[in-house]
Amino acid sequence: MDKAPINSASEQAEQPLNPLALTDDYLAEKSKLRKSFGRKEVLFFSVCSVIGLDTIGITAAAGPEAISWMAVLAIVFLIPASMVIAELSGAFTTQGGPYVWVRLAFGRIAGSLTAITSWLKSPVWFGGVLTFVAVATAETFFMSGAQMSEFSFYRFALAFIWLGIIAANVSFKAGKWVPILGALSRLILIPFFTITVIVFGIANGLRGVAFSDFGLSFDGLLATIGIILFAFLGLENVSAASDEMTHAKRDLPYASFRTSALAMLLYGLPILTVLLVLPIGQVIGLTGFVDALKSAFTVYGGSIADDGTVTLSGAGSYLGVFAGLLIIIAVFSSGVTWLMSTNRNLAMACFDGSGPRWIAFTNPRYATPVRLNNIAGVIASVILILGYRLNDGDVAKYFGVAVGFAIALTLVNYLAIFPAFWVLRNKFPDSHRPYRVPAHRTVSIWLTAVVAFGILQLLAPGLGESWFGDAYRPAGWVADQGRPYFLSQLAVLLVITLIAVVFWLLGRRNLASTYSHEVEVATDSAEEDQVSDK
C-alpha cells in the first residue's frame, strides 16, 4: 500500500521508521542473525516441539477414552489451530514470532506476558518432566530396572539439563542437529514400536483394553482435555526463529500443516498400542510408553512374570538399549527446541521494549540469547532438585505436579495468540499472506473458547460434571476440601503475570530513549531534505 509523502519534519517524526514499529535495539539485533534453517530443518524443529514421547504415557494413563477424545480434538482443534499458525507465521515472518503477533494485536504488556509464560514453561517442563522421563528410561533399559542412587540421579539429570543448555547456546548452524536427530528418532522408534506390538499381540495375545472400551463421554472430556491440548500445541515455536530461515514465508506454513498431520499419526498409533499391550492399571504417566516398549520387546528375547515384571534377554535386551537411547534423544530434543524458541521470544521481547535489555544479551559469535538460556538452566536445575528432595525421591508423584504446571503455562499463551489472529487480519489487511484461513472470525472464537475451557479444567477440575472431584485430580496431589490444590496453579499464574508487568515497566525505559532517537532521526532527515531543496 502506497504511503502519502511526508512534507514536514513534524509529520515525518510521527511516522514509524518501520511498519511494525520495532525498536532500534530489535532491528540491530535482527541484523546480526544468520540464515541457517531450510525447509527440512524447519519441519524437524516443529515436529520436536509438538510431538513429545512424554505425553504418550500421560495420555495413555488417562484410559481408552483419551484416545477417542484425541481423535475428535485433532479434527475440531488441531486442524484449525494449524491453519491459524500457518497464516500468522507466513504473514509475519519476524524473529520472536509469537511475541510479535500478540504485541502487534494487544500491545507490549500482553506481548511481555506471552513471552514470560512461554519462557518459564520451558525450564519447568525440561527440569520437572523430560529429565524424569530420561531417568526412568535409563533405569529401565540401561540398569535392568534398578533405581539410581541419589548421587547417580543428580549426575545423570543435571548432565541432561546442562547438555540441553549448551545445545541451545550454540549457533543454529550446529544446534539444528538436535531437532534433526530428535525427529529422526521419533520416525524410527514409533513405527518400529507399532510393528513390534503387532508381533507381540500375535504371539502372546493383547493384555490391555478391548476395542469395545473406547467411547466418548463428557466426563472423559473433562478429565483429558488439558493433556490432549498440551500434546497438540507448539506449532508456533519455530516461528521464534523466523529471521534465521532461508524462506520463512514458504516453509513455516508447510511445517505447520505437515507437523499436525504427523502428530495425529505419531500420537494415535503409540497411545493405542500402549493401551493394547499393558493392563490399564499398569499404565502410569511417567513410564507408560517405556513399560509398553519393554513388554513388547520380549518377543525378541525375554519374559513377563505373573506379577507383570518384565525381563529382557538376548536380542530383546540389545534392542531395548537402542530404543532407550532413541527415547532419551527424543525427549532431549523436545526440551532443547522449546528452549531455543521461548528464549528467542523473550530475548526479542526485551529488545523490543517489553523487558530489560541486559537479560537478552546475545553471544556475538553464536547469535543466541546465552544469558536467558543459562538462567533457564538454573531454574530447571532448581526445579529438579526441589522436586526430588521434597518428594523423597518419589519421581512419579512430582511428575504429575510438574505436568500440571507445564500445561497451565502453555495454554495461557493461546488465550492471546488465537484472538490476535483475528485482530491482525483486520489491523494489517494488506500484509501478504501465503495462506489465509477461511471464516477467520469463527475459527478464532472457537479455538479461544476451547483453550479457555481447557484452562478452566486445570484451575477448577471437573467443572461442569463433578467440580474438584477426585477423578480429575492430577496424580500426586493431596488436598482437602478446605485447601483446593488448584489454588497452587492459580497462584503461579498470578506470580508470572506480576513478573510480566515488572518486565514491561523495565522495558518502557528502553522505549523512551528509542522513540526519542526515532524522532530525532526523522527531524534531522526532514531538515536535510529542506536544505537540499533550497
FIRO-139906 format. One record per residue (C-alpha): residue number from 1; x, y, z; residue in one letter; chain. Coordinates in steps of 0.5 Angstrom, whole numbers, always signed. Layout:
{NUM, {X, Y, Z}, 'A', 'A'},
...
This chain:
{1, {+0, +0, +0}, 'M', 'A'},
{2, {+3, +7, -2}, 'D', 'A'},
{3, {+4, +12, +3}, 'K', 'A'},
{4, {+3, +19, +3}, 'A', 'A'},
{5, {+9, +24, +2}, 'P', 'A'},
{6, {+12, +27, +9}, 'I', 'A'},
{7, {+12, +34, +8}, 'N', 'A'},
{8, {+14, +37, +14}, 'S', 'A'},
{9, {+19, +35, +20}, 'A', 'A'},
{10, {+13, +34, +25}, 'S', 'A'},
{11, {+9, +30, +20}, 'E', 'A'},
{12, {+16, +25, +19}, 'Q', 'A'},
{13, {+17, +25, +26}, 'A', 'A'},
{14, {+10, +22, +27}, 'E', 'A'},
{15, {+11, +16, +22}, 'Q', 'A'},
{16, {+15, +10, +25}, 'P', 'A'},
{17, {+21, +8, +21}, 'L', 'A'},
{18, {+19, +1, +20}, 'N', 'A'},
{19, {+12, -2, +19}, 'P', 'A'},
{20, {+11, -6, +25}, 'L', 'A'},
{21, {+14, +0, +30}, 'A', 'A'},
{22, {+20, -5, +32}, 'L', 'A'},
{23, {+25, -1, +37}, 'T', 'A'},
{24, {+32, +0, +34}, 'D', 'A'},
{25, {+35, -5, +39}, 'D', 'A'},
{26, {+31, -10, +36}, 'Y', 'A'},
{27, {+33, -8, +29}, 'L', 'A'},
{28, {+40, -8, +31}, 'A', 'A'},
{29, {+40, -15, +34}, 'E', 'A'},
{30, {+36, -18, +28}, 'K', 'A'},
{31, {+41, -15, +23}, 'S', 'A'},
{32, {+46, -20, +27}, 'K', 'A'},
{33, {+42, -26, +25}, 'L', 'A'},
{34, {+45, -32, +20}, 'R', 'A'},
{35, {+40, -36, +16}, 'K', 'A'},
{36, {+41, -43, +18}, 'S', 'A'},
{37, {+35, -46, +17}, 'F', 'A'},
{38, {+32, -49, +11}, 'G', 'A'},
{39, {+25, -53, +10}, 'R', 'A'},
{40, {+27, -59, +13}, 'K', 'A'},
{41, {+30, -56, +19}, 'E', 'A'},
{42, {+24, -52, +20}, 'V', 'A'},
{43, {+20, -58, +19}, 'L', 'A'},
{44, {+24, -62, +24}, 'F', 'A'},
{45, {+24, -57, +29}, 'F', 'A'},
{46, {+17, -56, +29}, 'S', 'A'},
{47, {+16, -64, +30}, 'V', 'A'},
{48, {+20, -64, +36}, 'C', 'A'},
{49, {+16, -58, +39}, 'S', 'A'},
{50, {+10, -61, +38}, 'V', 'A'},
{51, {+11, -69, +38}, 'I', 'A'},
{52, {+13, -71, +45}, 'G', 'A'},
{53, {+14, -78, +48}, 'L', 'A'},
{54, {+13, -76, +55}, 'D', 'A'},
{55, {+6, -74, +53}, 'T', 'A'},
{56, {+4, -81, +50}, 'I', 'A'},
{57, {+5, -84, +57}, 'G', 'A'},
{58, {+1, -79, +60}, 'I', 'A'},
{59, {-5, -79, +55}, 'T', 'A'},
{60, {-5, -87, +55}, 'A', 'A'},
{61, {-5, -87, +63}, 'A', 'A'},
{62, {-12, -83, +62}, 'A', 'A'},
{63, {-15, -89, +59}, 'G', 'A'},
{64, {-18, -91, +53}, 'P', 'A'},
{65, {-23, -86, +52}, 'E', 'A'},
{66, {-17, -81, +52}, 'A', 'A'},
{67, {-15, -83, +45}, 'I', 'A'},
{68, {-22, -83, +43}, 'S', 'A'},
{69, {-22, -75, +45}, 'W', 'A'},
{70, {-16, -74, +42}, 'M', 'A'},
{71, {-18, -76, +35}, 'A', 'A'},
{72, {-24, -72, +36}, 'V', 'A'},
{73, {-20, -66, +38}, 'L', 'A'},
{74, {-15, -67, +33}, 'A', 'A'},
{75, {-21, -65, +28}, 'I', 'A'},
{76, {-24, -60, +31}, 'V', 'A'},
{77, {-18, -56, +35}, 'F', 'A'},
{78, {-11, -59, +32}, 'L', 'A'},
{79, {-13, -58, +24}, 'I', 'A'},
{80, {-16, -51, +25}, 'P', 'A'},
{81, {-10, -49, +30}, 'A', 'A'},
{82, {-5, -51, +25}, 'S', 'A'},
{83, {-9, -46, +20}, 'M', 'A'},
{84, {-8, -40, +24}, 'V', 'A'},
{85, {-1, -41, +26}, 'I', 'A'},
{86, {+0, -42, +18}, 'A', 'A'},
{87, {-3, -36, +17}, 'E', 'A'},
{88, {+1, -32, +23}, 'L', 'A'},
{89, {+7, -35, +21}, 'S', 'A'},
{90, {+7, -34, +14}, 'G', 'A'},
{91, {+4, -27, +14}, 'A', 'A'},
{92, {+9, -24, +20}, 'F', 'A'},
{93, {+16, -27, +19}, 'T', 'A'},
{94, {+19, -23, +24}, 'T', 'A'},
{95, {+24, -26, +30}, 'Q', 'A'},
{96, {+20, -28, +36}, 'G', 'A'},
{97, {+14, -29, +32}, 'G', 'A'},
{98, {+9, -31, +38}, 'P', 'A'},
{99, {+11, -25, +42}, 'Y', 'A'},
{100, {+11, -20, +36}, 'V', 'A'},
{101, {+4, -23, +34}, 'W', 'A'},
{102, {+1, -21, +41}, 'V', 'A'},
{103, {+5, -15, +42}, 'R', 'A'},
{104, {+2, -12, +35}, 'L', 'A'},
{105, {-5, -14, +37}, 'A', 'A'},
{106, {-5, -12, +44}, 'F', 'A'},
{107, {+1, -8, +46}, 'G', 'A'},
{108, {+7, -9, +50}, 'R', 'A'},
{109, {+5, -11, +56}, 'I', 'A'},
{110, {+1, -17, +53}, 'A', 'A'},
{111, {+7, -19, +49}, 'G', 'A'},
{112, {+11, -19, +55}, 'S', 'A'},
{113, {+6, -24, +59}, 'L', 'A'},
{114, {+6, -28, +53}, 'T', 'A'},
{115, {+14, -28, +53}, 'A', 'A'},
{116, {+15, -29, +60}, 'I', 'A'},
{117, {+10, -35, +61}, 'T', 'A'},
{118, {+13, -39, +55}, 'S', 'A'},
{119, {+20, -38, +57}, 'W', 'A'},
{120, {+18, -40, +64}, 'L', 'A'},
{121, {+14, -46, +62}, 'K', 'A'},
{122, {+21, -49, +58}, 'S', 'A'},
{123, {+25, -50, +65}, 'P', 'A'},
{124, {+19, -53, +69}, 'V', 'A'},
{125, {+18, -58, +63}, 'W', 'A'},
{126, {+25, -59, +62}, 'F', 'A'},
{127, {+27, -60, +69}, 'G', 'A'},
{128, {+21, -63, +72}, 'G', 'A'},
{129, {+18, -67, +67}, 'V', 'A'},
{130, {+23, -69, +61}, 'L', 'A'},
{131, {+29, -70, +66}, 'T', 'A'},
{132, {+25, -75, +70}, 'F', 'A'},
{133, {+23, -79, +63}, 'V', 'A'},
{134, {+30, -79, +61}, 'A', 'A'},
{135, {+32, -82, +68}, 'V', 'A'},
{136, {+26, -87, +68}, 'A', 'A'},
{137, {+28, -89, +61}, 'T', 'A'},
{138, {+36, -90, +63}, 'A', 'A'},
{139, {+34, -94, +69}, 'E', 'A'},
{140, {+29, -99, +65}, 'T', 'A'},
{141, {+34, -100, +59}, 'F', 'A'},
{142, {+41, -99, +62}, 'F', 'A'},
{143, {+40, -101, +69}, 'M', 'A'},
{144, {+35, -107, +68}, 'S', 'A'},
{145, {+30, -103, +72}, 'G', 'A'},
{146, {+35, -102, +78}, 'A', 'A'},
{147, {+33, -95, +81}, 'Q', 'A'},
{148, {+39, -90, +81}, 'M', 'A'},
{149, {+42, -88, +87}, 'S', 'A'},
{150, {+42, -80, +89}, 'E', 'A'},
{151, {+49, -79, +87}, 'F', 'A'},
{152, {+48, -82, +80}, 'S', 'A'},
{153, {+41, -79, +80}, 'F', 'A'},
{154, {+44, -72, +80}, 'Y', 'A'},
{155, {+50, -73, +76}, 'R', 'A'},
{156, {+45, -76, +70}, 'F', 'A'},
{157, {+40, -71, +71}, 'A', 'A'},
{158, {+44, -65, +72}, 'L', 'A'},
{159, {+48, -67, +66}, 'A', 'A'},
{160, {+42, -68, +62}, 'F', 'A'},
{161, {+40, -61, +63}, 'I', 'A'},
{162, {+46, -57, +62}, 'W', 'A'},
{163, {+48, -61, +56}, 'L', 'A'},
{164, {+41, -58, +53}, 'G', 'A'},
{165, {+43, -51, +55}, 'I', 'A'},
{166, {+50, -52, +52}, 'I', 'A'},
{167, {+46, -54, +45}, 'A', 'A'},
{168, {+41, -48, +46}, 'A', 'A'},
{169, {+47, -44, +47}, 'N', 'A'},
{170, {+51, -46, +40}, 'V', 'A'},
{171, {+49, -43, +34}, 'S', 'A'},
{172, {+43, -45, +30}, 'F', 'A'},
{173, {+48, -48, +25}, 'K', 'A'},
{174, {+51, -53, +30}, 'A', 'A'},
{175, {+45, -53, +34}, 'G', 'A'},
{176, {+40, -55, +29}, 'K', 'A'},
{177, {+42, -62, +29}, 'W', 'A'},
{178, {+39, -63, +36}, 'V', 'A'},
{179, {+32, -63, +33}, 'P', 'A'},
{180, {+34, -67, +26}, 'I', 'A'},
{181, {+36, -72, +31}, 'L', 'A'},
{182, {+30, -72, +35}, 'G', 'A'},
{183, {+25, -72, +29}, 'A', 'A'},
{184, {+29, -78, +26}, 'L', 'A'},
{185, {+29, -82, +33}, 'S', 'A'},
{186, {+21, -81, +33}, 'R', 'A'},
{187, {+21, -83, +26}, 'L', 'A'},
{188, {+25, -89, +27}, 'I', 'A'},
{189, {+22, -91, +34}, 'L', 'A'},
{190, {+15, -90, +34}, 'I', 'A'},
{191, {+14, -95, +27}, 'P', 'A'},
{192, {+18, -100, +30}, 'F', 'A'},
{193, {+15, -100, +37}, 'F', 'A'},
{194, {+8, -101, +33}, 'T', 'A'},
{195, {+10, -106, +29}, 'I', 'A'},
{196, {+13, -110, +35}, 'T', 'A'},
{197, {+7, -109, +38}, 'V', 'A'},
{198, {+3, -113, +33}, 'I', 'A'},
{199, {+8, -118, +33}, 'V', 'A'},
{200, {+7, -119, +41}, 'F', 'A'},
{201, {+0, -119, +40}, 'G', 'A'},
{202, {+0, -125, +35}, 'I', 'A'},
{203, {+5, -128, +39}, 'A', 'A'},
{204, {+2, -127, +46}, 'N', 'A'},
{205, {-5, -124, +46}, 'G', 'A'},
{206, {-6, -117, +48}, 'L', 'A'},
{207, {-7, -116, +55}, 'R', 'A'},
{208, {-9, -109, +55}, 'G', 'A'},
{209, {-16, -106, +54}, 'V', 'A'},
{210, {-21, -108, +48}, 'A', 'A'},
{211, {-24, -104, +43}, 'F', 'A'},
{212, {-30, -104, +46}, 'S', 'A'},
{213, {-28, -100, +52}, 'D', 'A'},
{214, {-27, -94, +47}, 'F', 'A'},
{215, {-32, -89, +48}, 'G', 'A'},
{216, {-34, -82, +49}, 'L', 'A'},
{217, {-37, -78, +55}, 'S', 'A'},
{218, {-37, -71, +58}, 'F', 'A'},
{219, {-34, -74, +64}, 'D', 'A'},
{220, {-28, -76, +60}, 'G', 'A'},
{221, {-27, -70, +56}, 'L', 'A'},
{222, {-26, -66, +63}, 'L', 'A'},
{223, {-21, -71, +65}, 'A', 'A'},
{224, {-17, -71, +59}, 'T', 'A'},
{225, {-18, -64, +55}, 'I', 'A'},
{226, {-12, -61, +59}, 'G', 'A'},
{227, {-7, -66, +57}, 'I', 'A'},
{228, {-9, -67, +50}, 'I', 'A'},
{229, {-9, -60, +48}, 'L', 'A'},
{230, {-2, -60, +51}, 'F', 'A'},
{231, {+0, -65, +46}, 'A', 'A'},
{232, {-2, -61, +40}, 'F', 'A'},
{233, {+1, -55, +42}, 'L', 'A'},
{234, {+7, -52, +40}, 'G', 'A'},
{235, {+6, -51, +32}, 'L', 'A'},
{236, {+8, -43, +33}, 'E', 'A'},
{237, {+15, -45, +37}, 'N', 'A'},
{238, {+19, -45, +30}, 'V', 'A'},
{239, {+17, -38, +29}, 'S', 'A'},
{240, {+21, -35, +34}, 'A', 'A'},
{241, {+27, -36, +29}, 'A', 'A'},
{242, {+24, -33, +23}, 'S', 'A'},
{243, {+29, -29, +21}, 'D', 'A'},
{244, {+34, -35, +22}, 'E', 'A'},
{245, {+31, -38, +16}, 'M', 'A'},
{246, {+32, -38, +9}, 'T', 'A'},
{247, {+25, -38, +6}, 'H', 'A'},
{248, {+20, -37, +12}, 'A', 'A'},
{249, {+14, -35, +9}, 'K', 'A'},
{250, {+14, -41, +5}, 'R', 'A'},
{251, {+17, -46, +10}, 'D', 'A'},
{252, {+13, -44, +16}, 'L', 'A'},
{253, {+6, -46, +13}, 'P', 'A'},
{254, {+9, -52, +10}, 'Y', 'A'},
{255, {+12, -54, +17}, 'A', 'A'},
{256, {+5, -53, +21}, 'S', 'A'},
{257, {+1, -57, +16}, 'F', 'A'},
{258, {+6, -63, +16}, 'R', 'A'},
{259, {+7, -63, +23}, 'T', 'A'},
{260, {+0, -63, +25}, 'S', 'A'},
{261, {-1, -69, +20}, 'A', 'A'},
{262, {+5, -73, +23}, 'L', 'A'},
{263, {+2, -71, +30}, 'A', 'A'},
{264, {-4, -75, +29}, 'M', 'A'},
{265, {-1, -81, +27}, 'L', 'A'},
{266, {+5, -81, +31}, 'L', 'A'},
{267, {+1, -80, +37}, 'Y', 'A'},
{268, {-5, -84, +36}, 'G', 'A'},
{269, {-1, -91, +34}, 'L', 'A'},
{270, {+3, -91, +40}, 'P', 'A'},
{271, {-2, -89, +45}, 'I', 'A'},
{272, {-7, -94, +42}, 'L', 'A'},
{273, {-1, -100, +42}, 'T', 'A'},
{274, {+1, -98, +50}, 'V', 'A'},
{275, {-7, -99, +52}, 'L', 'A'},
{276, {-7, -105, +48}, 'L', 'A'},
{277, {+0, -108, +51}, 'V', 'A'},
{278, {-1, -106, +58}, 'L', 'A'},
{279, {-6, -108, +63}, 'P', 'A'},
{280, {-10, -101, +64}, 'I', 'A'},
{281, {-8, -101, +72}, 'G', 'A'},
{282, {+0, -101, +70}, 'Q', 'A'},
{283, {+0, -95, +65}, 'V', 'A'},
{284, {+2, -89, +69}, 'I', 'A'},
{285, {+4, -83, +66}, 'G', 'A'},
{286, {+12, -83, +68}, 'L', 'A'},
{287, {+13, -89, +65}, 'T', 'A'},
{288, {+7, -92, +61}, 'G', 'A'},
{289, {+11, -91, +54}, 'F', 'A'},
{290, {+17, -94, +57}, 'V', 'A'},
{291, {+14, -100, +60}, 'D', 'A'},
{292, {+10, -102, +54}, 'A', 'A'},
{293, {+16, -102, +50}, 'L', 'A'},
{294, {+20, -106, +54}, 'K', 'A'},
{295, {+14, -111, +55}, 'S', 'A'},
{296, {+13, -111, +47}, 'A', 'A'},
{297, {+21, -113, +46}, 'F', 'A'},
{298, {+20, -119, +50}, 'T', 'A'},
{299, {+18, -122, +43}, 'V', 'A'},
{300, {+26, -121, +41}, 'Y', 'A'},
{301, {+28, -124, +48}, 'G', 'A'},
{302, {+26, -124, +55}, 'G', 'A'},
{303, {+20, -126, +59}, 'S', 'A'},
{304, {+14, -123, +63}, 'I', 'A'},
{305, {+13, -126, +70}, 'A', 'A'},
{306, {+6, -127, +73}, 'D', 'A'},
{307, {+7, -120, +77}, 'D', 'A'},
{308, {+8, -116, +71}, 'G', 'A'},
{309, {+16, -116, +72}, 'T', 'A'},
{310, {+19, -116, +65}, 'V', 'A'},
{311, {+26, -118, +64}, 'T', 'A'},
{312, {+29, -117, +57}, 'L', 'A'},
{313, {+35, -122, +55}, 'S', 'A'},
{314, {+39, -124, +48}, 'G', 'A'},
{315, {+37, -119, +42}, 'A', 'A'},
{316, {+31, -116, +47}, 'G', 'A'},
{317, {+36, -113, +51}, 'S', 'A'},
{318, {+40, -110, +46}, 'Y', 'A'},
{319, {+34, -107, +42}, 'L', 'A'},
{320, {+32, -105, +49}, 'G', 'A'},
{321, {+38, -101, +50}, 'V', 'A'},
{322, {+38, -98, +43}, 'F', 'A'},
{323, {+30, -96, +44}, 'A', 'A'},
{324, {+32, -93, +51}, 'G', 'A'},
{325, {+37, -89, +47}, 'L', 'A'},
{326, {+32, -86, +42}, 'L', 'A'},
{327, {+27, -84, +47}, 'I', 'A'},
{328, {+33, -80, +51}, 'I', 'A'},
{329, {+35, -77, +45}, 'I', 'A'},
{330, {+27, -75, +43}, 'A', 'A'},
{331, {+26, -72, +50}, 'V', 'A'},
{332, {+32, -68, +50}, 'F', 'A'},
{333, {+31, -65, +43}, 'S', 'A'},
{334, {+24, -63, +46}, 'S', 'A'},
{335, {+27, -59, +51}, 'G', 'A'},
{336, {+32, -56, +47}, 'V', 'A'},
{337, {+27, -54, +42}, 'T', 'A'},
{338, {+23, -51, +47}, 'W', 'A'},
{339, {+29, -47, +50}, 'L', 'A'},
{340, {+31, -45, +43}, 'M', 'A'},
{341, {+24, -42, +41}, 'S', 'A'},
{342, {+22, -39, +48}, 'T', 'A'},
{343, {+29, -36, +50}, 'N', 'A'},
{344, {+29, -32, +43}, 'R', 'A'},
{345, {+22, -30, +44}, 'N', 'A'},
{346, {+23, -27, +51}, 'L', 'A'},
{347, {+30, -24, +48}, 'A', 'A'},
{348, {+27, -20, +42}, 'M', 'A'},
{349, {+21, -18, +47}, 'A', 'A'},
{350, {+27, -15, +51}, 'C', 'A'},
{351, {+30, -12, +45}, 'F', 'A'},
{352, {+23, -9, +43}, 'D', 'A'},
{353, {+22, -5, +50}, 'G', 'A'},
{354, {+18, -11, +53}, 'S', 'A'},
{355, {+23, -13, +58}, 'G', 'A'},
{356, {+30, -11, +61}, 'P', 'A'},
{357, {+35, -11, +55}, 'R', 'A'},
{358, {+41, -14, +60}, 'W', 'A'},
{359, {+38, -20, +61}, 'I', 'A'},
{360, {+37, -21, +53}, 'A', 'A'},
{361, {+45, -21, +52}, 'F', 'A'},
{362, {+46, -25, +45}, 'T', 'A'},
{363, {+53, -28, +44}, 'N', 'A'},
{364, {+56, -24, +38}, 'P', 'A'},
{365, {+60, -31, +36}, 'R', 'A'},
{366, {+53, -35, +36}, 'Y', 'A'},
{367, {+48, -30, +36}, 'A', 'A'},
{368, {+44, -34, +41}, 'T', 'A'},
{369, {+41, -31, +48}, 'P', 'A'},
{370, {+46, -34, +52}, 'V', 'A'},
{371, {+44, -31, +59}, 'R', 'A'},
{372, {+37, -33, +58}, 'L', 'A'},
{373, {+39, -40, +56}, 'N', 'A'},
{374, {+43, -40, +63}, 'N', 'A'},
{375, {+38, -37, +67}, 'I', 'A'},
{376, {+33, -42, +65}, 'A', 'A'},
{377, {+38, -48, +66}, 'G', 'A'},
{378, {+39, -45, +73}, 'V', 'A'},
{379, {+31, -45, +74}, 'I', 'A'},
{380, {+31, -52, +71}, 'A', 'A'},
{381, {+36, -55, +76}, 'S', 'A'},
{382, {+33, -52, +82}, 'V', 'A'},
{383, {+26, -55, +80}, 'I', 'A'},
{384, {+29, -62, +79}, 'L', 'A'},
{385, {+33, -61, +86}, 'I', 'A'},
{386, {+27, -59, +90}, 'L', 'A'},
{387, {+22, -64, +86}, 'G', 'A'},
{388, {+27, -70, +88}, 'Y', 'A'},
{389, {+28, -67, +95}, 'R', 'A'},
{390, {+21, -65, +97}, 'L', 'A'},
{391, {+18, -72, +95}, 'N', 'A'},
{392, {+24, -76, +98}, 'D', 'A'},
{393, {+26, -79, +91}, 'G', 'A'},
{394, {+18, -80, +89}, 'D', 'A'},
{395, {+19, -78, +82}, 'V', 'A'},
{396, {+12, -81, +80}, 'A', 'A'},
{397, {+9, -76, +85}, 'K', 'A'},
{398, {+13, -70, +83}, 'Y', 'A'},
{399, {+12, -72, +75}, 'F', 'A'},
{400, {+4, -71, +76}, 'G', 'A'},
{401, {+5, -64, +79}, 'V', 'A'},
{402, {+10, -61, +74}, 'A', 'A'},
{403, {+6, -63, +68}, 'V', 'A'},
{404, {+0, -59, +71}, 'G', 'A'},
{405, {+4, -53, +72}, 'F', 'A'},
{406, {+7, -54, +65}, 'A', 'A'},
{407, {+0, -55, +62}, 'I', 'A'},
{408, {-2, -49, +65}, 'A', 'A'},
{409, {+3, -44, +63}, 'L', 'A'},
{410, {+3, -47, +56}, 'T', 'A'},
{411, {-5, -46, +55}, 'L', 'A'},
{412, {-5, -39, +58}, 'V', 'A'},
{413, {-1, -36, +52}, 'N', 'A'},
{414, {-6, -39, +47}, 'Y', 'A'},
{415, {-11, -34, +50}, 'L', 'A'},
{416, {-7, -29, +47}, 'A', 'A'},
{417, {-5, -32, +40}, 'I', 'A'},
{418, {-12, -34, +38}, 'F', 'A'},
{419, {-15, -28, +39}, 'P', 'A'},
{420, {-9, -24, +36}, 'A', 'A'},
{421, {-10, -28, +29}, 'F', 'A'},
{422, {-17, -24, +29}, 'W', 'A'},
{423, {-14, -17, +31}, 'V', 'A'},
{424, {-8, -18, +26}, 'L', 'A'},
{425, {-13, -20, +20}, 'R', 'A'},
{426, {-17, -13, +21}, 'N', 'A'},
{427, {-11, -9, +23}, 'K', 'A'},
{428, {-6, -11, +18}, 'F', 'A'},
{429, {-11, -13, +12}, 'P', 'A'},
{430, {-5, -11, +6}, 'D', 'A'},
{431, {+0, -16, +9}, 'S', 'A'},
{432, {+2, -21, +4}, 'H', 'A'},
{433, {-1, -28, +7}, 'R', 'A'},
{434, {+1, -34, +3}, 'P', 'A'},
{435, {-4, -38, +7}, 'Y', 'A'},
{436, {-11, -35, +9}, 'R', 'A'},
{437, {-16, -38, +14}, 'V', 'A'},
{438, {-23, -38, +12}, 'P', 'A'},
{439, {-28, -36, +17}, 'A', 'A'},
{440, {-23, -33, +21}, 'H', 'A'},
{441, {-27, -30, +26}, 'R', 'A'},
{442, {-31, -36, +27}, 'T', 'A'},
{443, {-24, -40, +28}, 'V', 'A'},
{444, {-21, -35, +32}, 'S', 'A'},
{445, {-27, -35, +37}, 'I', 'A'},
{446, {-28, -43, +37}, 'W', 'A'},
{447, {-20, -44, +39}, 'L', 'A'},
{448, {-20, -39, +44}, 'T', 'A'},
{449, {-26, -42, +47}, 'A', 'A'},
{450, {-23, -49, +47}, 'V', 'A'},
{451, {-17, -46, +50}, 'V', 'A'},
{452, {-21, -43, +56}, 'A', 'A'},
{453, {-25, -49, +57}, 'F', 'A'},
{454, {-18, -53, +58}, 'G', 'A'},
{455, {-15, -48, +63}, 'I', 'A'},
{456, {-22, -48, +67}, 'L', 'A'},
{457, {-21, -55, +68}, 'Q', 'A'},
{458, {-14, -54, +71}, 'L', 'A'},
{459, {-16, -49, +75}, 'L', 'A'},
{460, {-23, -52, +77}, 'A', 'A'},
{461, {-22, -59, +75}, 'P', 'A'},
{462, {-29, -63, +74}, 'G', 'A'},
{463, {-32, -56, +72}, 'L', 'A'},
{464, {-39, -58, +69}, 'G', 'A'},
{465, {-39, -65, +72}, 'E', 'A'},
{466, {-36, -66, +79}, 'S', 'A'},
{467, {-33, -60, +81}, 'W', 'A'},
{468, {-26, -61, +84}, 'F', 'A'},
{469, {-28, -69, +84}, 'G', 'A'},
{470, {-22, -74, +86}, 'D', 'A'},
{471, {-23, -77, +79}, 'A', 'A'},
{472, {-20, -70, +76}, 'Y', 'A'},
{473, {-14, -69, +81}, 'R', 'A'},
{474, {-7, -70, +78}, 'P', 'A'},
{475, {-3, -75, +80}, 'A', 'A'},
{476, {+1, -73, +86}, 'G', 'A'},
{477, {-4, -68, +89}, 'W', 'A'},
{478, {-6, -69, +96}, 'V', 'A'},
{479, {-11, -64, +98}, 'A', 'A'},
{480, {-17, -63, +103}, 'D', 'A'},
{481, {-24, -59, +101}, 'Q', 'A'},
{482, {-21, -53, +105}, 'G', 'A'},
{483, {-15, -52, +101}, 'R', 'A'},
{484, {-16, -54, +94}, 'P', 'A'},
{485, {-10, -56, +90}, 'Y', 'A'},
{486, {-12, -52, +84}, 'F', 'A'},
{487, {-10, -45, +88}, 'L', 'A'},
{488, {-3, -47, +87}, 'S', 'A'},
{489, {-3, -47, +80}, 'Q', 'A'},
{490, {-7, -40, +80}, 'L', 'A'},
{491, {-2, -37, +85}, 'A', 'A'},
{492, {+4, -39, +80}, 'V', 'A'},
{493, {+0, -36, +74}, 'L', 'A'},
{494, {-1, -29, +78}, 'L', 'A'},
{495, {+6, -29, +80}, 'V', 'A'},
{496, {+8, -30, +73}, 'I', 'A'},
{497, {+3, -24, +71}, 'T', 'A'},
{498, {+7, -20, +76}, 'L', 'A'},
{499, {+13, -21, +73}, 'I', 'A'},
{500, {+11, -20, +66}, 'A', 'A'},
{501, {+9, -13, +69}, 'V', 'A'},
{502, {+15, -11, +72}, 'V', 'A'},
{503, {+19, -13, +66}, 'F', 'A'},
{504, {+14, -9, +62}, 'W', 'A'},
{505, {+16, -3, +67}, 'L', 'A'},
{506, {+23, -4, +66}, 'L', 'A'},
{507, {+22, -4, +58}, 'G', 'A'},
{508, {+19, +2, +58}, 'R', 'A'},
{509, {+26, +6, +60}, 'R', 'A'},
{510, {+28, +3, +53}, 'N', 'A'},
{511, {+22, +5, +49}, 'L', 'A'},
{512, {+23, +12, +52}, 'A', 'A'},
{513, {+30, +13, +49}, 'S', 'A'},
{514, {+29, +9, +43}, 'T', 'A'},
{515, {+23, +14, +41}, 'Y', 'A'},
{516, {+27, +20, +42}, 'S', 'A'},
{517, {+32, +17, +38}, 'H', 'A'},
{518, {+27, +16, +32}, 'E', 'A'},
{519, {+24, +23, +33}, 'V', 'A'},
{520, {+31, +26, +33}, 'E', 'A'},
{521, {+33, +22, +26}, 'V', 'A'},
{522, {+26, +24, +23}, 'A', 'A'},
{523, {+27, +31, +24}, 'T', 'A'},
{524, {+34, +31, +22}, 'D', 'A'},
{525, {+33, +28, +16}, 'S', 'A'},
{526, {+27, +33, +14}, 'A', 'A'},
{527, {+32, +39, +16}, 'E', 'A'},
{528, {+37, +36, +11}, 'E', 'A'},
{529, {+31, +35, +5}, 'D', 'A'},
{530, {+29, +42, +6}, 'Q', 'A'},
{531, {+37, +44, +6}, 'V', 'A'},
{532, {+37, +40, -1}, 'S', 'A'},
{533, {+31, +43, -4}, 'D', 'A'},
{534, {+34, +50, -2}, 'K', 'A'},
